[in-house]
Amino acid sequence: MPAPNPSIRIHSGISSSGFHVLRFNFSSGFRFFSMKIVGLFEILLLFGDSRSATNPLGYYSPSVQENKVIDDLLSAMVGIEGRYISIRKVRGKEGRFIFLIDASMDLVLQEWIEKMFPLCNEFLCICQFVETKSHYKHGLVNHAFAAALRAFLLDYQAMVAQLEHQFRLGRLSIQGLWFYCQPMLGAIHALSIVVEKASAANISGSSTLNLLQSQANAMAGDSAISSLLEKMTECASSPYLGILERWVYEGIIDDPYGEFFIAENKSLKKESLSQDYDAKYWKHRYTLKDDIPNFLKNAAGMVLTTGKYLNVMRECGHNVQVLLSDRPKLMNFGANHQYLKCIKAAYEFASGELLKLTKEKYDLLGKLRSMKRYLLLDQGDFLVHFMDIARDELVKRPEDISAEKLQSLLDLALRTTAAASDPCHEELACCVERSSLVNRLGTLKDLEHGIKKSPAKLSENNKSVSNINGELDEPVNITGLDTFSLSYKVQWPLSLVISRKALTKYQLLFRFLFHCRHVSRQLCVAWQVHQGFRSFNTLGTAITRSSLLCRSMLKFINSLLHYLTFEVLEPNWHVMHDRLQTAKSIDEVIQYHDYFLEKCLKEFLLLLPHLLKKVETLKSICLQYTAAVQVLMPSMYISDPDISDSLASSKGKKPKGRGQALKPATDCTSVRDSIVSFEKEFNAELHSLGPILSSSSQAEPFLTHLAQCILGSGSDQ
């Protein structure tokens, strides 16, 4: 009888159903067999088995076919070809294999073998993943995952060795082989799904951990498979938790493959905090990546902050680490959430140490009090002395002012007043801006909009800034009195709190206060000029009217200064000071301090252009008036001795100055007209302020206090 014509059938190694894991045990006398598959199976696939099949499988009886097929199938289960089963890679599909069997095989036997092919295919996929992801470039998490898979494959190979021992003893049928493989079918299939997804996405680090954890959650209904995947996740996360441990306990990122969810931008230096208004050091030196492990998402911000605090202390040369006895190992992230307790404890330690360092060693509160004393004019005696001795320099244009001369005059004023006893006065420095307060405010708003707003809203914000500058006209001839400011030297780590941005806001507040003080001083000078006429009968003259106007202006500017000092600065300062006393972290300190400055800027009207325009216009009228008084009042004297003597004797008055008297009212019409013009303009602007304050006070309640302070200024008219 001729032998049947041999032919080959192709079967794809794809599993068609889920699996249930069963436990099994063999007798202790079974021989253990193990061989290294990783890397070896590709060589075997290339050259094939050295044995040659002389006869097709259908030539033999079913019982003989079963023995021969089991022998080949045991080899295929560990990636080795046999006489009647061949293994081939699928071109263009990484990790895909097909199995070729003799088509002359008994059909029932073929059905049993086809059930085993998914297991063989998934084993080969896992082996290939282990070999690939063990390479250097794939990162620590993939290395650890591959090592865990390799350990799992050793158990699988031990099972195959035991099955082979049973086969050699003649105790293993194809049905028995299928039965004993049941415990591994579900496990291998679950792992192959993870491997396939990880290979397709080419992921590493946090993504690999998230994939493992999501698959474990998806298999929660199968306790054995879920437990296996959780074990794999624990093994893969071990090096990741090692990186996390160094970060939260030492503030060091030991991440050679860039897998950690915190990125470090080494180009940002701490010096930028005291130099650049838009410094990004604190918020952008260390940042969170998008790829965060799911088990750390709720604690990611705390983890980031903990390491940042430790880094600040290390930058100060204050090397603080959590004691080894107090730092439990972050070895797993089980359901008890013990790792979260460790992270929270590390955060509280780092936060407390940094806060203690800034408050005690670097005297944060003392520095803030010093800045209030000088930049918010809490101690004004040095300023009065400085404005007296530096007046000749400050009346120049900004580009003509000598900064060195101003600095020496400031040092002189500080040394000869009560400020000399304050060691912090040496941190003060003069600076003269090249633009007015209005332009500087526009720059500030532009920068903040650029940071806080999206690009879509940026054009609208720029229009808003241009509107502000359009409403508040730039003075034609600005002087040092309009642009003078103080600067303050701030050392690290206090520059975290008193950054360049915070210092700029202090300077804006100072410039507004300083200019109000300047207006008040000029009005006082004008008032003194009027006092020179007290020896004359000024009833019905322009002098009386001018004196009343000067008093109204003084009342307005002093009421404004009272509001700024006692209604804005003092209450807000005390609120901030109390909050800083109870702050639990440096971030809270920064938040409270920034809120104080923002609130003061707003209540100073610097962020309300429609009101600031009115106040600036009123101050401008006051300065124009005081300049006019210096010129107009002396012109009302008569310097002829004969006329002055006759006028004095006829009125029974003794003139104040020798040979001086007042001109007749008919000769002072130009003076009267000028005074009336100033009076009308000032009163009109002051009265127009009332409706604006009333309409805005509903949205901004603090404006009610401002209205109560200054709207009575014109009542004397």
Secondary structure, DSSP 8 states (H G I E B T S, - for coil): -------EEEEE----S----------TT--------TTHHHHHHHH--S---SS-GGGS-HHHHHHHHHHHHHHHTTT---SSEEEEE-TT-TT-EEEEEETTS-HHHHHHHHHHHHHHHHHHHHHHHHHHHTSGGGHHHHHHHHHHHHHHHHHHHHHHHHHHHHHHTT---HHHHHHHTHHHHHHHHHHHHHHHHHHHHT--THHHHHHHHHHHHHTTTSHHHHHHHHHHHHHHHHHHHHHHHHHHHH-----TTS-SSEEE-TT--GGGGGT-TT--HHHHSEEE-S---GGGGGGHHHHHHHHHHHHHHHHTT------GGG--------TT-HHHHHHHHHHHHHHHHHHHIIIIIS-HHHHHHHHHHHHT-SS-HHHHHHHHHTHHHHTS-GGG--HHHHHHHHHHHHHTSGGGG-GGGGGEEEEE-SS-HHHHHHHHHHHHHHHHS-HHHHHHHHHHHHHHHHHS---SS--HHHHEEEEE---TTGGGTS-HHHHHHHHHHHHHHHHHHHHHHHHHHHHHHHHTTTTS--TTSHHHHHHHHHHHHHHHHHHHHHIIIIIIIHHHHHHHHHHHHH--SHHHHHHHHHHHHHHHHHHTTTT-HHHHHHHHHHHHHHHHHHHHHHHHGGGGEE--HHHHHHHHHHHT---SSTT-EE--GGGGHHHHHHHHHHHHHHHHHHHHHHHHHHHHTTT-THHHHHHHHHTTGGGG-
